[in-house]
Amino acid sequence: MRNKLIIILLIISILPIGIVAQNNTNSPYTRFGYGKLVDASFGRTSAMGGATLGFRSKSTINPANPASYSCIDSTSFLFEMGVSGLFSNYSLKDSLSGKISSTSKVTGNLDSFAMQFPVTKWLGMSAGIIPYSFAGYNFATKDSTKMPHPTNDSLIVRNNQTFSGSGGISQVYLGLSVDLFKRLSLGVNGYYMFGSVVNKRSVAISSTDGNITYDSFQDMEFRVNSFNMRFGLQYHQPLRQGKDMLVVGAIYEFQSPFHSTSSATTVSLVSGSTADTVASVARASDFKFELPNVYGGGISYLVDNKLLINADFQYQQFASAQFMSRKDTLNNRMKISGGVEYIHKPNGNRYIDRMSWRIGGNYTNSYINVNGFGTKDFALTAGVGFPFLHSKSVLNLNFEYGKIGSMANSLLNEQYFRLGVNLTLNENWFFKPVIH
């Protein structure tokens, strides 16, 4: 009863934080699209490269594939929450001088939390809050150009720009999963998506002779109030007289309107020694946005309850979905993930024998479009699971090193290191103790 009370208090205290938590990044790449997309993955699968679609476990919540919920024990209640800290380093090469400049940032956040419980022996349910995207950046660029002039050989035009943004989109989900024919599971998640992303930009252009002065300020806000659905299935087949387990999974989300309100305001000021100041204001609102078709498939193989191998493929058709009323703004996104987990003796007497060791990686063809170029992102992951001494609960530590973009094509090179802590509470709720 004491553990149950702790769980309830955690849920009540964390809920307001989860709703307002928005930012776990300081990347200039989050200026594009909806920010940095976050694939639903909790502590255990995050350390295995984020491969989730074929993952099925009685002791871990997997919102990425709702078909997994029916796997839970009929007497168990699961609660998971995770926090993380992120150290990022950014490098950019000046196209004129060739000089490389760099900067570093540190951020942190509550990532997500969820719960899962059985409804019947063949029906499971899960609910929680998970992020869809993060946006957060603050950077500036400077360049100068020598301009031809009939009387002034030293005329230079300077262009200074500053960019800032913040916010994010979160998802409250409720999911159900049902077992059919012993081997097949079907599931569905319903999402309520909310949040906002604000992007700001200022431009200041001036000449050394004072005849050219141009200032522009742009402010765009995107506010989300939308619903979405994800469908999943998993086929699970015992092998080698039940010593091994093969799981094949798939998910699908259909293209749908992204219900939102948006506004963009641009203020321009032009002045010079030969002209009065001219100000212009341009406003636009009610752009159309769409969520893309999402296809995904995954496979996992569990060997003797010790070695787990996961692999995923996911494809999101952003290029066919509207963003700011256009369909040529974003690229299609493709992600490949894989990883392994090893437990020496799941029921061993020594503590180290029951610890979980994980490693993985992923590669992503990003959906953002920067001056006609996309980014190729990859990450390497690792983690350790520390089981509680007298419980089925686990504390997971996750490590991730990632690289986004490159200095080729004048893009920014971003490298990051993430440390995550995930708590999985696994309690027996749905039974009555026998008193002798």
Secondary structure, 3 states (H helix, E strand, C coil): CHHHHHHHHHHHHHHHHHHHCCCCCCCHHHHCCCCEECCCCCHHHHCCCCCCCCCCCCCCCCCCCHHHHHHCCCCEEEEEEEEEEEEEEEEEECCCCCCEEEEEEEEEEEEEEEEEEEEECCEEEEEEEEEEEEEEEEEEEEEEEECCCCCCCCCEEEEEEEEEEEEEEEEEEEEEEEEECCCEEEEEEEEEEEEEEEEEEEEEEEECCCCCEEEEEEEEEEEEEEEEEEEEEEEEEEECCCCEEEEEEEEEECCEECCEEEEEEEEEEEEECCEEEEEEEEEEECCCCEECCEEEEEEEEEECCCEEEEEEEEEECHHHCCECCECCCCCCEEEEEEEEEEECCCCCCCHHHHCEEEEEEEEEECCCCECCECCEEEEEEEEEEEECCCCCCEEEEEEEEEEECCCHHHCCEEEEEEEEEEEEEEEECCCCCCCC
